[in-house]
Amino acid sequence: MNNLLKYIYSLTEFSDESWKLLQPALAKTMFKKNAFLLKEGEVCKSLFFIDKGYCKSFYVIDGQTKNTGFFFENEIATNINSFESGQKSEFNIIACEPLTAILFDKGKSFQAAKQANEIESLGRNCIRLFASKQEEFSTLFKLYSAQERLEYMETKYPEILQRVPLS
């Protein structure tokens, strides 16, 4: 939980009292490689703070896998639309290597946020960062050629190229 606490402190002011209130909403969970954090058709009820390992989001069309995002240590993975609306997820999230995540239970997190403004602020900041990264990658895949994407990734996210197969 130390990495999570550092992450929280990097986003917002956070008291010991708020940390105690948030505890019931958190569950440390380990996933084996290729285990699903979220399956297409399920409702996303968690934010996944990646403590160790990485995962990806993807969907399958006509037997072809289309990756939509990669999430590494000290990042949040989720399906924001499903999480917010309660609608079924249109994509999957899968562990690409053994993964340890801290799950923020939606219902319990919302309850804690009602008790402390710092928790509500943390939630807003997590979602803001997540949405910003998703928009960045969406734009990258819509507007850039494969070569331009590779060059962008080499410059801005070299760790992705070191850990994720290019195929």
Backbone as a printed PyTorch tensor [residue, N CA C, xyz], in Angstrom:
tensor([[[  0.8210,  -1.2150,   0.0000],
         [  0.0000,   0.0000,   0.0000],
         [  0.8610,   1.2740,   0.0000]],

        [[  2.1650,   1.1140,   0.2070],
         [  3.0370,   2.2860,   0.2200],
         [  3.0350,   3.0220,  -1.1160]],

        [[  3.0750,   2.2680,  -2.2270],
         [  3.0510,   2.9060,  -3.5430],
         [  1.7510,   3.6770,  -3.7540]],

        [[  0.6620,   3.1040,  -3.3030],
         [ -0.6270,   3.7810,  -3.4370],
         [ -0.6290,   5.0730,  -2.6330]],

        [[ -0.1250,   5.0200,  -1.4350],
         [ -0.1100,   6.2190,  -0.5940],
         [  0.7620,   7.3150,  -1.2240]],

        [[  1.9010,   6.9420,  -1.7870],
         [  2.7490,   7.9210,  -2.4880],
         [  1.9930,   8.5160,  -3.6770]],

        [[  1.2870,   7.6660,  -4.3950],
         [  0.4920,   8.1160,  -5.5420],
         [ -0.5720,   9.1190,  -5.0850]],

        [[ -1.2680,   8.7880,  -4.0160],
         [ -2.3070,   9.6730,  -3.4820],
         [ -1.7140,  11.0240,  -3.1030]],

        [[ -0.5830,  10.9960,  -2.3760],
         [  0.0520,  12.2500,  -1.9550],
         [  0.5100,  13.0860,  -3.1550]],

        [[  0.8180,  12.4230,  -4.2720],
         [  1.2410,  13.1710,  -5.4620],
         [  0.0590,  13.8740,  -6.1440]],

        [[ -1.1560,  13.4470,  -5.8290],
         [ -2.3440,  14.0030,  -6.4780],
         [ -3.0700,  15.0630,  -5.6620]],

        [[ -3.0440,  14.8990,  -4.3320],
         [ -3.8650,  15.7830,  -3.5010],
         [ -3.3790,  15.7280,  -2.0570]],

        [[ -3.7680,  16.7200,  -1.2940],
         [ -3.5090,  16.6520,   0.1450],
         [ -4.3950,  15.5530,   0.7110]],

        [[ -3.8210,  14.7830,   1.6290],
         [ -4.5580,  13.6280,   2.1350],
         [ -4.1500,  13.3690,   3.5770]],

        [[ -5.1150,  13.4170,   4.4710],
         [ -4.8420,  13.2560,   5.9030],
         [ -4.8640,  11.7830,   6.3150]],

        [[ -4.3250,  11.5120,   7.4860],
         [ -4.3940,  10.1580,   8.0550],
         [ -5.8420,   9.7350,   8.2650]],

        [[ -6.6800,  10.6880,   8.6320],
         [ -8.1140,  10.4100,   8.8360],
         [ -8.7680,   9.9340,   7.5350]],

        [[ -8.4550,  10.6170,   6.4230],
         [ -9.0110,  10.2140,   5.1260],
         [ -8.4880,   8.8430,   4.7240]],

        [[ -7.2160,   8.5830,   4.9900],
         [ -6.6290,   7.2830,   4.6760],
         [ -7.3600,   6.1770,   5.4300]],

        [[ -7.6670,   6.4130,   6.6950],
         [ -8.4030,   5.4190,   7.4940],
         [ -9.8170,   5.2030,   6.9450]],

        [[-10.4600,   6.2880,   6.5220],
         [-11.8080,   6.1720,   5.9570],
         [-11.8080,   5.4090,   4.6330]],

        [[-10.7190,   5.5270,   3.8750],
         [-10.6300,   4.8870,   2.5720],
         [-10.3270,   3.3940,   2.6640]],

        [[ -9.7080,   2.9610,   3.7380],
         [ -9.2510,   1.5720,   3.8780],
         [-10.3040,   0.5080,   3.5500]],

        [[-11.5480,   0.6280,   4.0250],
         [-12.5340,  -0.4080,   3.7110],
         [-12.8490,  -0.5390,   2.2150]],

        [[-12.5330,   0.4870,   1.4270],
         [-12.8070,   0.4600,  -0.0150],
         [-11.6910,  -0.2020,  -0.8110]],

        [[-10.5640,  -0.5070,  -0.1560],
         [ -9.3790,  -1.0090,  -0.8470],
         [ -9.1820,  -2.5000,  -0.6320]],

        [[ -8.7920,  -3.1880,  -1.6860],
         [ -8.4930,  -4.6220,  -1.5930],
         [ -7.2960,  -4.9300,  -2.4850]],

        [[ -6.2250,  -5.4180,  -1.8740],
         [ -5.0490,  -5.8140,  -2.6480],
         [ -5.3360,  -7.1780,  -3.2710]],

        [[ -5.1600,  -7.2480,  -4.5950],
         [ -5.5040,  -8.4630,  -5.3320],
         [ -4.3760,  -8.8080,  -6.2850]],

        [[ -4.0800, -10.1010,  -6.3850],
         [ -3.0440, -10.5700,  -7.3010],
         [ -3.7030, -11.2920,  -8.4640]],

        [[ -3.1970, -11.0240,  -9.6730],
         [ -3.7050, -11.6420, -10.8930],
         [ -2.5550, -12.3820, -11.5770]],

        [[ -2.8190, -13.5810, -12.0310],
         [ -1.8390, -14.3090, -12.8190],
         [ -1.7850, -13.7210, -14.2200]],

        [[ -0.7060, -13.9870, -14.9330],
         [ -0.6010, -13.5510, -16.3160],
         [ -1.8050, -14.0950, -17.0880]],

        [[ -2.4070, -13.2740, -17.9090],
         [ -3.5830, -13.5840, -18.7310],
         [ -4.8960, -13.6740, -17.9610]],

        [[ -4.8870, -13.3060, -16.6890],
         [ -6.1340, -13.2580, -15.9170],
         [ -6.8520, -11.9490, -16.2230]],

        [[ -8.1660, -12.0040, -16.3070],
         [ -8.9610, -10.8210, -16.5960],
         [ -9.2140, -10.0080, -15.3340]],

        [[ -8.9590,  -8.7190, -15.4180],
         [ -9.3850,  -7.7960, -14.3810],
         [-10.8270,  -7.3940, -14.6500]],

        [[-11.1620,  -7.3200, -15.9520],
         [-12.5040,  -6.9630, -16.3990],
         [-12.7510,  -7.6410, -17.7360]],

        [[-13.9190,  -8.2490, -17.8800],
         [-14.2900,  -8.8890, -19.1470],
         [-15.3620,  -8.0680, -19.8560]],

        [[-15.2840,  -8.1000, -21.1640],
         [-16.3240,  -7.4870, -21.9820],
         [-17.6760,  -8.0380, -21.5360]],

        [[-18.6520,  -7.1620, -21.3740],
         [-19.9830,  -7.5810, -20.9580],
         [-20.2150,  -7.4690, -19.4610]],

        [[-19.1520,  -7.3030, -18.6740],
         [-19.2870,  -7.1050, -17.2320],
         [-19.3900,  -5.6040, -16.9440]],

        [[-19.9710,  -5.2840, -15.8120],
         [-19.9920,  -3.8950, -15.3510],
         [-18.7370,  -3.6740, -14.5130]],

        [[-18.0260,  -2.6140, -14.8040],
         [-16.8030,  -2.2950, -14.0620],
         [-17.1780,  -1.6480, -12.7340]],

        [[-16.7950,  -2.2810, -11.6420],
         [-17.1360,  -1.7890, -10.3110],
         [-15.9070,  -1.3820,  -9.5100]],

        [[-14.7560,  -1.2620, -10.1960],
         [-13.5120,  -0.9420,  -9.5000],
         [-12.6160,  -0.0440, -10.3330]],

        [[-11.8010,   0.7080,  -9.6210],
         [-10.6130,   1.3030, -10.1980],
         [ -9.4730,   0.3870,  -9.7690]],

        [[ -8.5510,   0.1130, -10.6640],
         [ -7.4360,  -0.7800, -10.3730],
         [ -6.1530,   0.0450, -10.3130]],

        [[ -5.5870,   0.2140,  -9.1360],
         [ -4.2790,   0.8590,  -9.0120],
         [ -3.2340,  -0.2220,  -9.2180]],

        [[ -2.3970,  -0.0630, -10.2420],
         [ -1.4020,  -1.0760, -10.5660],
         [ -0.1970,  -0.8840,  -9.6560]],

        [[  0.0050,  -1.8280,  -8.7580],
         [  1.1040,  -1.7760,  -7.7970],
         [  2.3520,  -2.4410,  -8.3750]],

        [[  2.1520,  -3.5470,  -9.0990],
         [  3.2780,  -4.2740,  -9.6880],
         [  2.7700,  -4.9970, -10.9330]],

        [[  3.5490,  -4.9170, -12.0200],
         [  3.1590,  -5.5530, -13.2660],
         [  2.4880,  -4.5700, -14.1930]],

        [[  1.9040,  -5.1030, -15.2650],
         [  1.1430,  -4.2490, -16.1600],
         [  0.0080,  -5.0350, -16.7930]],

        [[ -0.9610,  -4.2790, -17.3080],
         [ -2.1160,  -4.8820, -17.9520],
         [ -2.4560,  -4.0560, -19.1870]],

        [[ -3.3610,  -4.5910, -19.9820],
         [ -3.7960,  -3.8640, -21.1650],
         [ -5.3070,  -3.9680, -21.2930]],

        [[ -5.8650,  -2.9800, -21.9810],
         [ -7.2720,  -3.0380, -22.3440],
         [ -7.3290,  -3.3370, -23.8370]],

        [[ -8.3380,  -4.1180, -24.2340],
         [ -8.4540,  -4.5020, -25.6320],
         [ -9.8630,  -4.9850, -25.9240]],

        [[-10.1800,  -5.0230, -27.2030],
         [-11.4130,  -5.6440, -27.6620],
         [-11.0680,  -6.5040, -28.8640]],

        [[-11.9740,  -7.3980, -29.2180],
         [-11.7630,  -8.2990, -30.3460],
         [-12.8490,  -8.0500, -31.3810]],

        [[-12.4200,  -7.7800, -32.6220],
         [-13.3520,  -7.5890, -33.7350],
         [-12.9500,  -8.5490, -34.8390]],

        [[-13.8960,  -9.3910, -35.2520],
         [-13.6480, -10.3650, -36.3150],
         [-12.3850, -11.1830, -36.0480]],

        [[-12.2130, -11.5870, -34.8000],
         [-11.0700, -12.4190, -34.4240],
         [ -9.7670, -11.6670, -34.2700]],

        [[ -9.7650, -10.3680, -34.4880],
         [ -8.5570,  -9.5420, -34.3760],
         [ -8.5790,  -8.7770, -33.0570]],

        [[ -7.4850,  -8.8800, -32.3090],
         [ -7.3560,  -8.1470, -31.0560],
         [ -6.9050,  -6.7270, -31.3450]],

        [[ -7.6200,  -5.7640, -30.7820],
         [ -7.2830,  -4.3500, -30.9140],
         [ -6.9880,  -3.7970, -29.5250]],

        [[ -5.7050,  -3.5060, -29.2600],
         [ -5.3130,  -2.9470, -27.9710],
         [ -5.7540,  -1.4920, -27.8910]],

        [[ -6.2620,  -1.1100, -26.7360],
         [ -6.7130,   0.2670, -26.5550],
         [ -5.9300,   1.0070, -25.4750]],

        [[ -5.1480,   0.2940, -24.6700],
         [ -4.3620,   0.9650, -23.6370],
         [ -3.5000,  -0.0020, -22.8660]],

        [[ -2.4230,   0.5290, -22.2990],
         [ -1.5310,  -0.2290, -21.4300],
         [ -1.3950,   0.5280, -20.1230]],

        [[ -1.3780,  -0.1930, -19.0170],
         [ -1.3580,   0.4160, -17.6900],
         [ -0.2560,  -0.2330, -16.8740]],

        [[  0.6430,   0.6090, -16.3570],
         [  1.8310,   0.1550, -15.6480],
         [  1.7820,   0.5660, -14.1870]],

        [[  2.8640,   0.2440, -13.4700],
         [  2.9430,   0.5620, -12.0520],
         [  2.6160,   2.0380, -11.8060]],

        [[  1.8960,   2.2540, -10.7240],
         [  1.5090,   3.5890, -10.2720],
         [  0.5720,   4.3040, -11.2510]],

        [[ -0.2510,   3.5180, -11.9240],
         [ -1.2980,   4.0620, -12.7800],
         [ -2.6250,   3.3920, -12.4220]],

        [[ -3.6890,   4.0360, -12.8400],
         [ -5.0360,   3.4980, -12.6460],
         [ -5.5040,   2.8800, -13.9620]],

        [[ -6.0670,   1.6880, -13.8780],
         [ -6.7210,   1.0460, -15.0170],
         [ -8.1990,   0.8950, -14.6600]],

        [[ -9.0540,   1.0920, -15.6400],
         [-10.4930,   0.9080, -15.4420],
         [-11.1910,   1.0720, -16.7800]],

        [[-12.4790,   0.8470, -16.7930],
         [-13.3280,   1.2610, -17.9110],
         [-14.1780,   2.3880, -17.3580]],

        [[-13.7800,   3.5970, -17.6500],
         [-14.4080,   4.7610, -17.0330],
         [-15.8870,   4.8730, -17.3760]],

        [[-16.2610,   4.5460, -18.6170],
         [-17.6720,   4.6370, -19.0050],
         [-18.5160,   3.6370, -18.2250]],

        [[-18.0560,   2.4140, -18.1270],
         [-18.7870,   1.3930, -17.3880],
         [-18.8130,   1.7180, -15.8940]],

        [[-17.6850,   2.1720, -15.3700],
         [-17.5780,   2.5170, -13.9480],
         [-18.5750,   3.6180, -13.5860]],

        [[-18.6400,   4.6420, -14.3990],
         [-19.5140,   5.7810, -14.1090],
         [-20.9890,   5.4710, -14.3490]],

        [[-21.2890,   4.7970, -15.4690],
         [-22.6900,   4.6350, -15.8800],
         [-23.3460,   3.3520, -15.3840]],

        [[-22.5210,   2.3480, -15.0620],
         [-23.0820,   1.0470, -14.7010],
         [-23.4280,   0.2020, -15.9070]],

        [[-23.0720,   0.6720, -17.1030],
         [-23.3160,  -0.1080, -18.3120],
         [-22.2230,  -1.1620, -18.4780]],

        [[-22.5170,  -2.1680, -19.2820],
         [-21.5610,  -3.2440, -19.5030],
         [-20.3510,  -2.7410, -20.2800]],

        [[-19.2060,  -3.2990, -19.9370],
         [-17.9590,  -2.9300, -20.5970],
         [-17.9490,  -3.4350, -22.0300]],

        [[-17.4050,  -2.6140, -22.9140],
         [-17.2630,  -3.0040, -24.3180],
         [-15.8900,  -3.5920, -24.5980]],

        [[-15.0160,  -3.6070, -23.5930],
         [-13.6830,  -4.1660, -23.7880],
         [-13.2270,  -4.9290, -22.5560]],

        [[-12.0910,  -5.5760, -22.6940],
         [-11.4850,  -6.3870, -21.6380],
         [-10.2780,  -5.6630, -21.0600]],

        [[ -9.9340,  -6.0060, -19.8230],
         [ -8.6500,  -5.6190, -19.2430],
         [ -8.0240,  -6.9100, -18.7350]],

        [[ -6.7830,  -7.1700, -19.1650],
         [ -6.1210,  -8.4340, -18.8540],
         [ -4.7040,  -8.1820, -18.3520]],

        [[ -4.2580,  -8.9970, -17.3910],
         [ -2.8870,  -8.9230, -16.8870],
         [ -1.9390,  -9.4720, -17.9390]],

        [[ -0.9060,  -8.7130, -18.2610],
         [  0.0740,  -9.1270, -19.2680],
         [  1.2760,  -9.8280, -18.6510]],

        [[  1.3690,  -9.7710, -17.3460],
         [  2.3720, -10.4700, -16.5580],
         [  1.7690, -10.5920, -15.1660]],

        [[  2.3670, -11.3740, -14.2760],
         [  1.7970, -11.4100, -12.9280],
         [  1.6360,  -9.9800, -12.4110]],

        [[  0.4680,  -9.7040, -11.8600],
         [  0.0920,  -8.3290, -11.5400],
         [ -0.4710,  -8.2430, -10.1290]],

        [[ -0.0770,  -7.2130,  -9.4180],
         [ -0.6640,  -6.8990,  -8.1250],
         [ -1.3600,  -5.5570,  -8.2610]],

        [[ -2.6280,  -5.5350,  -7.9150],
         [ -3.4180,  -4.3040,  -8.0190],
         [ -4.1380,  -4.0590,  -6.7010]],

        [[ -4.3760,  -2.7930,  -6.4390],
         [ -5.2140,  -2.4210,  -5.3040],
         [ -6.5220,  -1.9220,  -5.9000]],

        [[ -7.5790,  -2.6410,  -5.5930],
         [ -8.8920,  -2.3250,  -6.1410],
         [ -9.5990,  -1.3200,  -5.2500]],

        [[-10.1110,  -0.2680,  -5.8800],
         [-10.9780,   0.7000,  -5.2070],
         [-12.4000,   0.2610,  -5.5090]],

        [[-13.1020,  -0.2860,  -4.5400],
         [-14.4980,  -0.6730,  -4.7230],
         [-15.3450,   0.5800,  -4.9140]],

        [[-16.1270,   0.6090,  -5.9860],
         [-16.9060,   1.7910,  -6.3380],
         [-17.8430,   2.2200,  -5.2030]],

        [[-18.6660,   1.3250,  -4.7500],
         [-19.6500,   1.6780,  -3.7270],
         [-19.0070,   2.1590,  -2.4370]],

        [[-18.0140,   1.4340,  -1.9710],
         [-17.3360,   1.8140,  -0.7200],
         [-16.5370,   3.1050,  -0.8850]],

        [[-15.9520,   3.3050,  -2.0630],
         [-15.2050,   4.5510,  -2.3160],
         [-16.1470,   5.7480,  -2.3030]],

        [[-17.3020,   5.5930,  -2.9170],
         [-18.2700,   6.6820,  -2.9440],
         [-18.7680,   6.9960,  -1.5350]],

        [[-18.9570,   5.9590,  -0.7240],
         [-19.3770,   6.1740,   0.6730],
         [-18.3110,   6.9520,   1.4340]],

        [[-17.0490,   6.5570,   1.2500],
         [-15.9490,   7.2450,   1.9300],
         [-15.8480,   8.6930,   1.4560]],

        [[-16.0810,   8.9190,   0.1750],
         [-15.9980,  10.2760,  -0.3810],
         [-17.0610,  11.1990,   0.2280]],

        [[-18.1870,  10.6320,   0.6220],
         [-19.2320,  11.4360,   1.2690],
         [-18.7880,  11.9100,   2.6460]],

        [[-17.8290,  11.1910,   3.2340],
         [-17.3670,  11.5110,   4.5820],
         [-16.1510,  12.4340,   4.6050]],

        [[-15.4260,  12.5330,   3.4580],
         [-14.2030,  13.3520,   3.4440],
         [-13.9880,  13.9540,   2.0580]],

        [[-13.8840,  15.2680,   2.0260],
         [-13.6510,  15.9620,   0.7630],
         [-12.3400,  15.5340,   0.1110]],

        [[-11.3500,  15.1750,   0.9000],
         [-10.0620,  14.7530,   0.3450],
         [-10.2190,  13.4880,  -0.5000]],

        [[-11.0830,  12.6020,  -0.0910],
         [-11.3140,  11.3660,  -0.8460],
         [-12.0480,  11.6850,  -2.1380]],

        [[-13.0090,  12.5880,  -2.0640],
         [-13.7290,  13.0000,  -3.2720],
         [-12.7650,  13.6710,  -4.2490]],

        [[-11.8740,  14.4900,  -3.7390],
         [-10.8670,  15.1560,  -4.5680],
         [ -9.9110,  14.1340,  -5.1870]],

        [[ -9.5340,  13.1440,  -4.4300],
         [ -8.6690,  12.0720,  -4.9440],
         [ -9.3480,  11.3740,  -6.1140]],

        [[-10.6120,  11.0450,  -5.9710],
         [-11.3510,  10.3790,  -7.0400],
         [-11.3840,  11.2140,  -8.3130]],

        [[-11.6540,  12.5000,  -8.1610],
         [-11.6670,  13.3990,  -9.3230],
         [-10.3030,  13.4310, -10.0130]],

        [[ -9.2440,  13.5180,  -9.2080],
         [ -7.9010,  13.5830,  -9.7790],
         [ -7.5080,  12.2800, -10.4730]],

        [[ -7.8720,  11.1430,  -9.9010],
         [ -7.5960,   9.8480, -10.5390],
         [ -8.2970,   9.7590, -11.8970]],

        [[ -9.5520,  10.1290, -11.9280],
         [-10.3330,  10.0640, -13.1610],
         [ -9.7850,  11.0520, -14.1940]],

        [[ -9.3990,  12.2370, -13.7470],
         [ -8.8390,  13.2410, -14.6500],
         [ -7.5610,  12.7240, -15.3090]],

        [[ -6.6530,  12.1590, -14.5200],
         [ -5.4090,  11.6130, -15.0730],
         [ -5.6860,  10.4660, -16.0310]],

        [[ -6.6030,   9.5970, -15.6470],
         [ -6.9550,   8.4590, -16.4930],
         [ -7.5090,   8.9500, -17.8300]],

        [[ -8.4390,   9.8850, -17.7840],
         [ -9.0610,  10.3970, -19.0080],
         [ -8.0430,  11.1000, -19.8970]],

        [[ -7.1300,  11.8180, -19.3010],
         [ -6.0960,  12.5120, -20.0610],
         [ -5.2040,  11.5260, -20.8130]],

        [[ -4.8100,  10.4540, -20.1470],
         [ -3.9670,   9.4460, -20.8000],
         [ -4.7420,   8.7350, -21.9080]],

        [[ -5.9910,   8.4080, -21.6540],
         [ -6.8120,   7.7420, -22.6700],
         [ -6.9600,   8.6300, -23.9100]],

        [[ -7.1770,   9.9130, -23.6980],
         [ -7.3190,  10.8290, -24.8290],
         [ -6.0110,  10.9260, -25.6140]],

        [[ -4.8980,  10.9690, -24.8950],
         [ -3.5940,  11.0250, -25.5590],
         [ -3.3990,   9.8180, -26.4760]],

        [[ -3.6840,   8.6200, -25.9740],
         [ -3.4770,   7.4120, -26.7720],
         [ -4.5160,   7.2830, -27.8810]],

        [[ -5.7140,   7.7270, -27.6300],
         [ -6.7430,   7.7080, -28.6690],
         [ -6.3270,   8.5860, -29.8440]],

        [[ -5.8550,   9.7720, -29.5480],
         [ -5.3780,  10.6870, -30.5790],
         [ -4.1950,  10.0930, -31.3240]],

        [[ -3.2980,   9.4920, -30.5870],
         [ -2.1110,   8.8800, -31.1840],
         [ -2.4960,   7.8350, -32.2250]],

        [[ -3.4650,   6.9860, -31.8870],
         [ -3.8530,   5.9150, -32.8060],
         [ -4.7290,   6.4060, -33.9550]],

        [[ -5.4430,   7.4940, -33.7490],
         [ -6.2990,   8.0330, -34.8140],
         [ -5.5180,   8.8360, -35.8470]],

        [[ -4.5390,   9.6090, -35.3910],
         [ -3.9260,  10.6150, -36.2520],
         [ -2.5230,  10.2850, -36.7640]],

        [[ -1.8520,   9.3400, -36.1460],
         [ -0.4550,   9.0950, -36.4940],
         [ -0.2760,   7.7670, -37.2180]],

        [[  0.7130,   7.7400, -38.0950],
         [  1.0660,   6.4850, -38.7680],
         [  1.7580,   5.5680, -37.7600]],

        [[  1.9210,   4.2990, -38.1380],
         [  2.5930,   3.3410, -37.2590],
         [  3.9980,   3.8260, -36.9200]],

        [[  4.7240,   4.3310, -37.8920],
         [  6.0920,   4.8240, -37.6590],
         [  6.0870,   6.0180, -36.7160]],

        [[  5.1540,   6.9520, -36.9090],
         [  5.0630,   8.1300, -36.0430],
         [  4.6890,   7.7320, -34.6180]],

        [[  3.8100,   6.7440, -34.4850],
         [  3.4420,   6.2530, -33.1440],
         [  4.6510,   5.6560, -32.4480]],

        [[  5.4210,   4.8650, -33.1770],
         [  6.6160,   4.2380, -32.6110],
         [  7.6050,   5.3030, -32.1360]],

        [[  7.8210,   6.3110, -32.9400],
         [  8.7440,   7.3870, -32.5690],
         [  8.2390,   8.1370, -31.3380]],

        [[  6.9430,   8.3860, -31.2850],
         [  6.3440,   9.0570, -30.1370],
         [  6.5370,   8.2160, -28.8690]],

        [[  6.2730,   6.9270, -28.9860],
         [  6.4070,   6.0210, -27.8380],
         [  7.8600,   5.9250, -27.3850]],

        [[  8.8010,   5.8790, -28.3360],
         [ 10.2190,   5.8160, -27.9810],
         [ 10.6440,   7.0440, -27.1830]],

        [[ 10.0810,   8.1820, -27.5280],
         [ 10.4320,   9.4280, -26.8650],
         [  9.7360,   9.5870, -25.5240]],

        [[  8.4300,   9.3550, -25.5150],
         [  7.6340,   9.6770, -24.3250],
         [  7.4410,   8.4950, -23.3610]],

        [[  7.3680,   7.2850, -23.8960],
         [  7.0860,   6.1090, -23.0620],
         [  8.0320,   4.9520, -23.3920]],

        [[  9.3300,   5.1300, -23.2250],
         [ 10.2560,   4.0490, -23.5960],
         [ 10.0280,   2.7610, -22.7970]],

        [[  9.5040,   2.8850, -21.5790],
         [  9.2610,   1.6840, -20.7660],
         [  8.2220,   0.7710, -21.3960]],

        [[  7.2940,   1.3500, -22.1360],
         [  6.2900,   0.5240, -22.8010],
         [  6.9670,  -0.3500, -23.8470]],

        [[  7.8430,   0.2290, -24.6420],
         [  8.5150,  -0.5320, -25.6920],
         [  9.4480,  -1.5950, -25.1170]],

        [[  9.9530,  -1.3760, -23.9140],
         [ 10.8120,  -2.3590, -23.2790],
         [ 10.0370,  -3.5570, -22.7470]],

        [[  8.7720,  -3.3550, -22.4110],
         [  8.0060,  -4.4070, -21.7550],
         [  6.9060,  -5.0240, -22.6120]],

        [[  6.4160,  -4.2940, -23.5990],
         [  5.2910,  -4.7540, -24.4030],
         [  5.7910,  -5.2430, -25.7550]],

        [[  5.4170,  -6.4650, -26.1370],
         [  5.7980,  -6.9380, -27.4790],
         [  5.1850,  -6.0310, -28.5430]],

        [[  5.9300,  -5.7580, -29.6050],
         [  5.4340,  -4.8710, -30.6530],
         [  4.3680,  -5.5080, -31.5290]],

        [[  4.2400,  -6.8170, -31.4910],
         [  3.2620,  -7.4780, -32.3720],
         [  1.8440,  -7.2650, -31.8920]]])
